[in-house]
Amino acid sequence: MDNKVKNPLFKIMYLILNEEYEEALELSKKVTSQQKDIGYVMRLYYRIICLEHLEKENELNDCINEMVEFNDQIHYVKEIKDKYKK
């Protein structure tokens, strides 16, 4: 892969598209973020794809649970917003 690509999400996506799941998974583990932004969601999503292809069921369940927990937090905030929106 071209070393000029600096964005880890693009590197992970490239590796997945080339079915290099193990390498993509390792890169996704190195990329961490304290912010719960779209990058966080994409890293979880890419990690889920890799884990599914690699048939790593325990890690896959943990990652899915993390995604579901994040989704629940978003819905909670939306409910609060809708409650006060008039």
C-alpha positions as CSV (number, residue, x, y, z in Angstrom):
1,M,0.0,0.0,0.0
2,D,1.1,3.5,-0.7
3,N,2.8,4.9,2.4
4,K,1.4,8.4,1.6
5,V,-1.9,7.4,3.0
6,K,-1.8,8.7,6.6
7,N,-5.5,8.2,7.7
8,P,-5.7,4.9,9.6
9,L,-9.3,4.4,8.6
10,F,-8.4,4.5,4.9
11,K,-5.6,2.0,5.5
12,I,-8.0,-0.3,7.4
13,M,-10.6,0.0,4.6
14,Y,-7.9,-0.7,2.0
15,L,-6.8,-3.9,3.8
16,I,-10.4,-5.1,4.2
17,L,-11.1,-4.5,0.5
18,N,-8.0,-6.6,-0.3
19,E,-9.2,-9.3,2.2
20,E,-6.2,-8.8,4.5
21,Y,-8.4,-9.1,7.6
22,E,-5.7,-10.0,10.1
23,E,-3.6,-7.0,9.3
24,A,-6.7,-4.7,9.2
25,L,-7.7,-6.1,12.6
26,E,-4.3,-5.4,14.1
27,L,-4.3,-1.9,12.8
28,S,-7.8,-1.3,14.1
29,K,-6.7,-2.3,17.6
30,K,-3.8,0.2,17.5
31,V,-6.0,3.0,16.5
32,T,-7.8,4.3,19.6
33,S,-9.8,7.3,20.2
34,Q,-11.1,8.9,23.4
35,Q,-13.8,10.8,21.4
36,K,-16.9,8.9,20.4
37,D,-17.0,10.3,16.9
38,I,-17.7,8.8,13.4
39,G,-14.1,7.6,13.4
40,Y,-14.8,5.5,16.5
41,V,-17.9,4.0,14.9
42,M,-16.0,3.2,11.7
43,R,-13.2,1.5,13.6
44,L,-15.7,-0.6,15.4
45,Y,-17.5,-1.5,12.2
46,Y,-14.2,-2.4,10.4
47,R,-13.2,-4.5,13.4
48,I,-16.5,-6.3,13.3
49,I,-16.0,-7.1,9.6
50,C,-12.5,-8.5,10.2
51,L,-13.5,-10.5,13.3
52,E,-16.4,-12.0,11.4
53,H,-14.2,-13.1,8.5
54,L,-11.6,-14.4,10.9
55,E,-14.3,-16.3,12.8
56,K,-13.1,-14.9,16.2
57,E,-16.4,-15.2,17.9
58,N,-15.5,-14.0,21.4
59,E,-13.9,-10.8,20.2
60,L,-16.7,-10.3,17.7
61,N,-19.3,-10.5,20.5
62,D,-17.3,-8.0,22.6
63,C,-17.0,-5.6,19.7
64,I,-20.7,-5.9,18.8
65,N,-21.6,-5.2,22.4
66,E,-19.5,-2.1,22.4
67,M,-21.3,-0.9,19.2
68,V,-24.7,-1.7,20.8
69,E,-23.8,0.2,23.9
70,F,-22.7,3.2,21.9
71,N,-25.9,3.0,19.9
72,D,-27.9,2.9,23.1
73,Q,-26.2,6.1,24.3
74,I,-27.1,7.9,21.1
75,H,-30.7,6.9,21.4
76,Y,-30.8,8.1,25.0
77,V,-29.5,11.5,24.0
78,K,-32.0,11.7,21.1
79,E,-34.8,10.9,23.5
80,I,-33.7,13.8,25.8
81,K,-33.5,16.1,22.8
82,D,-36.9,15.1,21.6
83,K,-38.4,15.6,25.1
84,Y,-37.3,19.2,25.2
85,K,-37.9,20.0,21.6
86,K,-41.1,22.0,21.2
